[in-house]
Amino acid sequence: MAEKLIQLRVEENVKDSADEIFKQQGLTTQTAIKIFLTQVANNGDSPFSNLFTKKTN
């Protein structure tokens, strides 16, 4: 399976905090991001799906 490189920029303190949290879980940030993207692709849905939509009553 071919792979694609993804690069992103985040604030240093955000990266450092995330690295520490993932390390405590036995993960690297890179692995955690791969897991997240794989879950989105497999489920066909994002945890952000309803985050930016207006709720109607």
Secondary structure in CASP SS format (residue, H / E / C, confidence):
PFRMAT SS
TARGET T0000
AUTHOR 0000-0000-0000
METHOD secondary structure of the structure
MODEL  1
M C 1.00
A C 1.00
E C 1.00
K C 1.00
L C 1.00
I C 1.00
Q C 1.00
L C 1.00
R C 1.00
V C 1.00
E C 1.00
E H 1.00
N H 1.00
V H 1.00
K H 1.00
D H 1.00
S H 1.00
A H 1.00
D H 1.00
E H 1.00
I H 1.00
F H 1.00
K H 1.00
Q H 1.00
Q C 1.00
G C 1.00
L C 1.00
T C 1.00
T H 1.00
Q H 1.00
T H 1.00
A H 1.00
I H 1.00
K H 1.00
I H 1.00
F H 1.00
L H 1.00
T H 1.00
Q H 1.00
V H 1.00
A H 1.00
N H 1.00
N H 1.00
G C 1.00
D C 1.00
S C 1.00
P C 1.00
F C 1.00
S C 1.00
N C 1.00
L C 1.00
F C 1.00
T C 1.00
K C 1.00
K C 1.00
T C 1.00
N C 1.00
END
